[in-house]
Structures are given as C-alpha cells and as structure tokens.
Amino acid sequence: MALIYFCLLGLAMLVVGLSLALAIVLGYRAILAALRRRRIDVSPARKDRIATIAFIAGFVVVNGALIAVALNVPDPARLRVMTAQVLGHESTHITLELSQADAASQAALIEWIQPLMQTHERTFSYWMPVGNRRAVMRSGKVTATLRSRYRQEGDQLHIVLARPLEPDSRFRHLLQLLARPPPPALPEEVWADVVADGVHQMEVALLPATAETVHLAPSRAGRLVGREAPARCALRIQGLVSTDLFNLPSDRPPVSPDAERRLTLRTLPDGLRDGTYRLDALGNVPGQDGRLHRTWHADRTRIHMRFDLAPPLLDMTGDDCEMRLLQHLDPFWLQLEMHRLRPALASAVQGVRFDDGISRRWPGPRGWIDAAPAE
C-alpha cells in the first residue's frame, strides 16, 4: 500500500507540474498574440524579458503547487478510507422503523446504538517506510478510521456500519427484541420448586419484575491455588423464601454437593416458553431488598434471595457465555428486561431490518452523520 501511495503521489505531482507548465506556455503565447493584435512592437529583447518573467513566475507557481500537493495528499490510511467510501465496502445496513415517539426517546435510541456503531468501525493502519539504498526503516504509524454513520428519514432511522454485523451479534438480538411488542404481564409472584437429586429443597415465590441477565467476571479468589473460577452468565431473578428453610429436620435425605439443582415453575404463565431451569447459584440479597417480610400466611417470615438460572444442559461459563445465553434463553425474559430497563427505547422502535451488502458514501443521499469516535 505504501508503494501505491508513493506512486500516486508522484503521479499527482507530475500531472500538476505538467498542467502548470502547459498553462504558462499557453499564457506566454497568449500575451504575445495580444501584443501583436494591439500592434505593439514585440522585439526580440521584449520577448526575452516576457519569457524570463514567465519562467520565474512559472517556477515559483509550479514549485509552490508541488509542495502544496505533497503536503495535502492523504496518507495511505486516509487514502484507503476515501477509496472505501467511493468504491464501496462490505457493511450491514440496519433500518429501524420508528413509532410516533417523542424526540427524547429517539435521542435515547441514537445514544444507545452509538456503541454498536463504534465497535463496528474499521481502522486502517500503515507504517510509512523511510531509509536509503542500504536499509529501509519503519517510521511513524499512520491510521485512519472508516466510521459507521446514521441518518433519519421520516419515520425510519438508517444505520450503515463500517463492517458487517455478525449473524450471532449481541446487538442483532437486542434490536430484534426492541422491535417486538411488549410481553404480556406476569403475576407479581410466580411459584416454583427447587429439586436436587429428586429431593425437594425449597419452594420460592419468584419476582419476575426483578429478572435481569448478568455477566459475572472471572473470580480471582482461587487464583493462587489454581482454582480461578471462569466468567459465567445467568438469568438472575429474586425470590421470596421462607426462613423455615433454615430449620430443616434432621431426618431429611442428604444431597450431594455436586448435585445439579433444578428450578421448576408450578404453573407456566402466558408468554413463557420454558418452565424448568438449572439453578447455578443462590444467595441473600444485600441491602434493603434483603430485609425480612412478615406477610406470608403459612410461615412466620420470608426473606429475599437471588437465584442465578440457566437453560438446562447448557454451559454458561466462558467469555462468550453472554451470546449463548441470548440465543438459548426464553426470549420472554429478555423482552421483559429490555422493556423494563429501557422503556423509552422499546416505545421508539416498532420494526427492524438487516441488509448485508456493499455500501458507498458517494454518490448518495445527504444528511448522514458519522458516529462518535470510540474513546
């Protein structure tokens, strides 16, 4: 690319130099012709003076133009960006059908998609070689970024990414969830049972309004002994559990610590697809939400606990666990979380379409806005 850059630079300087030289020669001939038409004596001495002035002026103009071209010709990275904008580049064109939402909701939507556009910008980097006949050394690194862009046209928001959107992209799933209608309302409490090795462990009143997907970073607690826990993902939901659970009878059958625990909903509410989940972890809810409640008729008190759930038979560990969770978890929970945490976005989008292909900036409609650069 650097060789192409220097060839183009030399060609541009040659074209500019020849064009200016031709313009000076033609200008010199035009001056002589004008003097003859006015019957002004054009002696050899006067011709020499005119030629000298034209040569000096041409020398100054040509060299100034060549210097200006050398200073303003884009570097190889910028040249690659300009080439992609004119000749086209692979991208994904996202069209969002907007509802009659207010300007604040649309502004929140544009702000929410900024990370999507920033993570799908494309950066070109080149090392500019310098040196002599004996050695070629690397000089400074030049970079240029082909940015994603967006444009609002009526009730549509068009987004053109600088590189294609992956089929299993997290944003693809989230945008599709935004375009779906709101999920049906669930009861305030959904009853479920936890079973391990065929032994009933507890009953819990799940609180659907608290459901959220979590991505937990790797635990460093066991790093020194080589037992570092990997990253994991889960559907975290709070539930109310009776404190009588802590006063278990001594004749209760023992359960292996490695036994897989399952949480099963007693009644599957409308909208939910899956009624059984693997219980990966549970714990007390800290803060005010962890307080005891004395409103349960069958027991003296009950307490908030958090349950980390996952689809059965699906490994939810590793850095890419979030994508697997989005693909296999009941979409109802994701819709519920999306509409609860981002109600303005959910009300602003009523449809989405993805088109993969070649995108060109010129020629094309105006009004495109480049995404903000990534920090």
C-alpha positions as CSV (number, residue, x, y, z in Angstrom):
1,M,0.0,0.0,0.0
2,A,2.9,2.4,0.7
3,L,4.3,1.7,-2.8
4,I,0.9,2.5,-4.3
5,Y,0.8,5.7,-2.2
6,F,4.1,7.0,-3.4
7,C,3.3,6.1,-7.0
8,L,0.0,8.1,-6.7
9,L,1.8,10.9,-5.0
10,G,4.4,11.1,-7.8
11,L,1.7,10.8,-10.5
12,A,-0.2,13.6,-8.9
13,M,2.8,15.9,-8.7
14,L,3.7,15.1,-12.3
15,V,0.2,15.9,-13.5
16,V,0.2,19.2,-11.6
17,G,3.6,20.1,-12.8
18,L,2.8,19.4,-16.5
19,S,-0.5,21.2,-16.2
20,L,1.0,24.3,-14.8
21,A,3.9,24.3,-17.3
22,L,1.4,23.9,-20.2
23,A,-0.6,26.8,-18.7
24,I,2.5,29.0,-18.5
25,V,3.5,28.3,-22.1
26,L,0.0,28.9,-23.4
27,G,-0.1,32.1,-21.3
28,Y,3.1,33.3,-22.8
29,R,1.9,32.7,-26.3
30,A,-1.4,34.5,-25.4
31,I,0.5,37.5,-24.2
32,L,2.5,37.7,-27.4
33,A,-0.7,37.3,-29.5
34,A,-2.4,40.1,-27.6
35,L,0.6,42.4,-28.1
36,R,0.6,41.8,-31.8
37,R,-3.2,42.4,-32.1
38,R,-2.7,45.8,-30.5
39,R,0.2,46.4,-32.9
40,I,2.7,46.8,-30.1
41,D,6.3,46.3,-31.1
42,V,7.4,42.8,-29.9
43,S,11.1,43.0,-30.3
44,P,13.4,40.0,-29.5
45,A,14.6,41.9,-26.4
46,R,11.0,42.3,-25.2
47,K,10.2,38.7,-25.9
48,D,13.2,37.7,-23.8
49,R,12.0,39.8,-20.9
50,I,8.5,38.4,-21.1
51,A,9.9,34.8,-21.3
52,T,12.1,35.5,-18.3
53,I,9.2,36.8,-16.3
54,A,7.0,33.9,-17.3
55,F,9.8,31.4,-16.5
56,I,10.3,32.9,-13.0
57,A,6.6,33.1,-12.3
58,G,6.1,29.5,-13.6
59,F,9.0,28.2,-11.5
60,V,7.5,29.8,-8.3
61,V,3.9,28.6,-9.1
62,V,4.9,25.1,-10.1
63,N,7.1,24.5,-7.1
64,G,4.5,26.0,-4.8
65,A,1.9,23.8,-6.3
66,L,4.0,20.7,-6.0
67,I,4.8,21.5,-2.3
68,A,1.0,22.0,-1.7
69,V,0.2,18.7,-3.3
70,A,2.9,16.9,-1.3
71,L,1.6,18.4,1.9
72,N,-2.1,17.8,1.2
73,V,-2.2,14.4,-0.4
74,P,-3.7,12.0,2.1
75,D,-1.6,9.4,3.7
76,P,-2.0,5.7,2.8
77,A,-4.5,5.0,5.6
78,R,-6.7,8.0,4.7
79,L,-6.4,7.2,1.0
80,R,-7.8,3.7,1.8
81,V,-10.7,5.2,3.7
82,M,-11.5,7.5,0.8
83,T,-11.3,4.6,-1.6
84,A,-13.7,2.6,0.5
85,Q,-16.1,5.5,0.7
86,V,-16.1,5.9,-3.1
87,L,-15.8,2.3,-4.4
88,G,-17.8,0.7,-1.6
89,H,-17.1,-1.5,1.4
90,E,-18.8,-4.5,3.0
91,S,-21.3,-3.4,5.6
92,T,-24.7,-4.0,7.2
93,H,-27.5,-1.6,6.6
94,I,-29.9,-1.5,9.6
95,T,-33.3,0.1,9.1
96,L,-35.3,0.9,12.3
97,E,-38.9,1.6,11.9
98,L,-39.7,4.3,14.4
99,S,-43.0,4.8,16.1
100,Q,-44.6,8.1,16.9
101,A,-42.2,8.6,19.8
102,D,-41.0,11.9,21.2
103,A,-37.6,13.5,20.4
104,A,-36.2,12.4,23.7
105,S,-36.9,8.7,23.0
106,Q,-35.3,9.0,19.6
107,A,-32.3,10.7,21.1
108,A,-32.0,7.9,23.7
109,L,-32.2,5.4,20.8
110,I,-29.4,7.1,18.9
111,E,-27.3,7.3,22.1
112,W,-27.9,3.6,22.8
113,I,-26.7,2.5,19.3
114,Q,-23.5,4.5,19.5
115,P,-21.5,1.6,21.0
116,L,-22.8,-0.6,18.2
117,M,-21.5,1.8,15.6
118,Q,-18.3,2.3,17.4
119,T,-17.5,-1.4,17.7
120,H,-18.2,-1.8,14.0
121,E,-16.0,1.0,12.7
122,R,-13.0,0.0,10.6
123,T,-9.4,1.2,11.2
124,F,-6.7,1.2,8.6
125,S,-3.1,1.4,9.8
126,Y,0.2,1.6,7.8
127,W,3.8,2.1,8.6
128,M,5.5,4.7,6.4
129,P,8.9,3.3,5.3
130,V,11.9,5.6,5.2
131,G,15.6,4.9,4.6
132,N,18.2,4.8,1.9
133,R,19.5,2.3,-0.6
134,R,21.2,0.2,2.1
135,A,18.4,0.0,4.7
136,V,14.7,0.7,4.9
137,M,13.4,1.6,8.3
138,R,9.9,2.0,9.7
139,S,8.8,5.5,10.5
140,G,5.7,6.7,12.2
141,K,2.4,4.7,12.0
142,V,-0.4,6.4,10.2
143,T,-4.0,5.4,10.9
144,A,-7.4,6.4,9.6
145,T,-10.9,5.2,10.6
146,L,-13.9,4.4,8.4
147,R,-16.7,5.3,10.7
148,S,-20.2,4.0,10.8
149,R,-22.9,6.5,10.1
150,Y,-26.7,7.1,10.6
151,R,-29.4,9.2,9.0
152,Q,-33.0,9.7,10.0
153,E,-35.5,9.9,7.1
154,G,-39.1,10.4,8.2
155,D,-40.1,7.5,10.5
156,Q,-37.0,5.5,9.6
157,L,-33.6,5.5,11.2
158,H,-30.9,4.2,8.8
159,I,-27.6,2.9,10.2
160,V,-24.7,1.8,8.0
161,L,-21.9,0.0,9.8
162,A,-18.4,0.2,8.5
163,R,-18.1,-3.5,8.6
164,P,-20.7,-6.3,8.5
165,L,-22.6,-7.2,11.6
166,E,-22.0,-10.8,12.7
167,P,-25.1,-13.1,12.5
168,D,-24.8,-14.0,16.2
169,S,-24.1,-10.5,17.3
170,R,-25.5,-9.4,20.7
171,F,-26.8,-6.2,19.2
172,R,-28.6,-8.0,16.4
173,H,-30.6,-10.0,19.1
174,L,-31.2,-6.9,21.2
175,L,-32.5,-4.9,18.2
176,Q,-34.8,-7.7,17.3
177,L,-36.1,-7.7,20.9
178,L,-36.7,-4.0,20.8
179,A,-38.9,-4.4,17.7
180,R,-41.1,-7.0,19.3
181,P,-44.4,-6.0,21.0
182,P,-44.3,-5.7,24.8
183,P,-44.5,-9.1,26.6
184,P,-47.7,-9.9,28.5
185,A,-47.8,-9.0,32.1
186,L,-46.8,-11.7,34.6
187,P,-48.2,-12.1,38.1
188,E,-46.3,-10.3,40.8
189,E,-45.2,-13.7,42.2
190,V,-44.6,-16.9,40.3
191,W,-44.3,-20.0,42.4
192,A,-41.5,-22.5,41.8
193,D,-39.8,-25.5,43.4
194,V,-36.1,-26.3,43.7
195,V,-35.2,-30.0,43.5
196,A,-31.8,-31.7,43.7
197,D,-31.3,-35.5,43.3
198,G,-35.0,-36.0,43.5
199,V,-35.2,-34.3,46.9
200,H,-37.3,-31.2,47.3
201,Q,-35.2,-28.4,48.6
202,M,-37.4,-25.4,48.8
203,E,-40.3,-23.5,47.4
204,V,-39.9,-20.0,46.2
205,A,-42.1,-17.1,45.1
206,L,-40.1,-15.7,42.2
207,L,-40.5,-11.9,41.5
208,P,-40.5,-11.6,37.6
209,A,-40.1,-7.8,37.9
210,T,-36.5,-8.3,39.1
211,A,-35.3,-10.5,36.3
212,E,-32.1,-9.5,34.5
213,T,-29.3,-11.1,32.6
214,V,-25.8,-10.8,34.3
215,H,-22.3,-11.4,33.1
216,L,-20.0,-12.2,36.0
217,A,-16.3,-11.6,35.6
218,P,-13.8,-14.4,36.5
219,S,-13.3,-14.8,40.2
220,R,-9.8,-14.3,41.4
221,A,-10.4,-15.8,44.8
222,G,-8.7,-19.2,44.0
223,R,-6.1,-17.8,41.7
224,L,-3.1,-18.7,44.0
225,V,-4.2,-22.4,44.2
226,G,-5.0,-22.7,40.5
227,R,-8.8,-22.8,41.0
228,E,-9.7,-19.5,39.4
229,A,-13.5,-19.5,38.6
230,P,-14.2,-18.7,34.9
231,A,-16.6,-16.0,33.8
232,R,-20.2,-17.1,33.8
233,C,-23.6,-15.7,32.7
234,A,-27.1,-16.3,34.1
235,L,-30.6,-15.1,34.4
236,R,-30.7,-13.5,37.8
237,I,-34.1,-13.2,39.5
238,Q,-35.1,-12.5,43.1
239,G,-37.5,-14.6,45.0
240,L,-39.0,-14.8,48.5
241,V,-38.1,-17.9,50.5
242,S,-39.5,-18.9,53.9
243,T,-37.0,-18.6,56.8
244,D,-38.3,-22.0,58.0
245,L,-35.9,-23.3,55.3
246,F,-33.1,-22.8,57.8
247,N,-34.7,-25.1,60.3
248,L,-34.6,-28.3,58.4
249,P,-35.5,-31.6,60.0
250,S,-32.5,-33.9,60.9
251,D,-34.0,-36.8,59.0
252,R,-34.0,-35.0,55.7
253,P,-32.3,-37.1,52.9
254,P,-28.7,-35.8,52.3
255,V,-27.9,-34.2,48.9
256,S,-24.5,-34.4,47.2
257,P,-22.8,-31.0,47.0
258,D,-22.2,-31.7,43.3
259,A,-25.8,-32.5,42.6
260,E,-27.5,-30.4,39.9
261,R,-30.4,-28.4,41.2
262,R,-33.4,-27.6,39.0
263,L,-36.0,-24.9,39.5
264,T,-39.4,-25.7,38.0
265,L,-42.3,-23.4,37.8
266,R,-45.5,-24.8,39.2
267,T,-47.7,-23.1,36.6
268,L,-46.4,-21.8,33.3
269,P,-47.7,-18.2,32.8
270,D,-48.8,-16.9,29.4
271,G,-45.8,-15.9,27.3
272,L,-43.2,-18.1,28.9
273,R,-41.8,-20.9,26.8
274,D,-39.6,-22.8,29.3
275,G,-40.7,-23.9,32.8
276,T,-37.5,-25.6,34.0
277,Y,-34.1,-24.1,34.6
278,R,-30.8,-25.1,36.1
279,L,-30.0,-23.3,39.4
280,D,-26.3,-22.4,39.2
281,A,-26.1,-20.2,42.4
282,L,-28.2,-18.6,45.0
283,G,-27.6,-16.1,47.8
284,N,-29.0,-13.5,50.0
285,V,-30.0,-10.1,48.5
286,P,-27.9,-7.4,50.2
287,G,-29.3,-4.0,51.3
288,Q,-32.9,-3.0,51.7
289,D,-34.3,-5.7,49.4
290,G,-32.8,-8.4,51.7
291,R,-35.0,-7.5,54.6
292,L,-37.4,-10.0,56.2
293,H,-41.0,-9.9,55.3
294,R,-43.8,-10.9,57.7
295,T,-46.6,-11.1,55.2
296,W,-46.6,-14.8,54.4
297,H,-49.6,-16.6,56.0
298,A,-48.0,-20.1,56.0
299,D,-44.8,-19.1,57.7
300,R,-43.5,-16.7,60.3
301,T,-41.2,-14.7,57.9
302,R,-39.7,-14.8,54.5
303,I,-36.6,-13.3,53.0
304,H,-35.4,-12.1,49.6
305,M,-32.9,-14.4,47.9
306,R,-31.3,-14.2,44.4
307,F,-31.4,-17.1,42.0
308,D,-28.9,-17.5,39.1
309,L,-30.7,-19.6,36.5
310,A,-29.6,-21.0,33.1
311,P,-31.2,-23.3,30.5
312,P,-30.6,-27.0,31.3
313,L,-27.7,-28.8,29.7
314,L,-26.1,-25.6,28.5
315,D,-22.6,-24.5,29.7
316,M,-22.8,-20.9,30.9
317,T,-19.1,-20.3,31.6
318,G,-16.5,-18.6,29.4
319,D,-16.0,-15.2,28.0
320,D,-18.6,-15.8,25.2
321,C,-21.3,-17.1,27.6
322,E,-23.4,-14.0,27.1
323,M,-24.1,-14.8,23.5
324,R,-25.1,-18.3,24.3
325,L,-27.4,-17.1,26.9
326,L,-29.1,-14.7,24.5
327,Q,-29.5,-17.5,21.9
328,H,-31.0,-20.2,24.2
329,L,-32.8,-18.4,27.0
330,D,-36.5,-18.0,26.8
331,P,-36.9,-14.7,24.8
332,F,-39.7,-13.6,27.2
333,W,-37.2,-12.9,29.9
334,L,-35.0,-10.8,27.6
335,Q,-38.0,-8.8,26.3
336,L,-39.2,-8.3,29.9
337,E,-35.7,-7.0,30.9
338,M,-35.5,-4.8,27.8
339,H,-38.9,-3.2,28.3
340,R,-38.3,-2.7,32.0
341,L,-34.8,-1.2,31.8
342,R,-35.2,0.7,28.5
343,P,-38.9,1.7,28.2
344,A,-38.1,4.7,26.1
345,L,-36.2,2.6,23.5
346,A,-38.9,-0.1,23.5
347,S,-41.5,2.5,22.7
348,A,-39.4,4.1,19.9
349,V,-38.9,1.1,17.7
350,Q,-41.6,-1.0,16.1
351,G,-39.6,-2.8,13.4
352,V,-36.1,-3.6,12.3
353,R,-34.5,-4.9,9.1
354,F,-30.9,-6.0,8.3
355,D,-29.4,-5.8,4.8
356,D,-25.9,-7.1,4.2
357,G,-24.1,-5.7,1.1
358,I,-21.8,-3.1,-0.4
359,S,-22.2,0.5,0.9
360,R,-20.9,3.6,-0.8
361,R,-20.9,7.1,0.6
362,W,-20.6,8.9,-2.7
363,P,-22.7,9.3,-4.7
364,G,-25.6,9.0,-2.2
365,P,-28.2,11.0,-0.3
366,R,-27.1,13.7,2.1
367,G,-27.7,14.0,5.8
368,W,-25.5,11.2,7.0
369,I,-23.9,11.7,10.4
370,D,-20.7,9.9,11.5
371,A,-20.8,8.0,14.7
372,A,-18.9,9.5,17.6
373,P,-15.3,8.2,17.8
374,A,-14.7,5.4,20.3
375,E,-12.9,6.6,23.4
